[in-house]
Amino acid sequence: MTNAKAMFLLKQAISSVRHAVAEELKKKAKLGLRAVVCKDGQPKIVAAKTLVKQIKNEAQSVC
């Protein structure tokens, strides 16, 4: 396998995982649930809707 093909497959896998995580966060946000994230090396509980907003903002800034 060439390096270019490996990089393509890696980017495709990362994209798939990001999409799956975003979909699960949307479900949790609709239910009013929370998520655990790592901030400054410590676990922190945040509202799932906060993470959904961050993902949307990041997607808009990339385009």
Summary of the structure (lengths in Angstrom):
residues: 63
radius of gyration: 14.7
end to end distance: 30.6
largest distance: 45.0
contacts: 129
relative contact order: 0.11
helix: 68%
strand: 19%
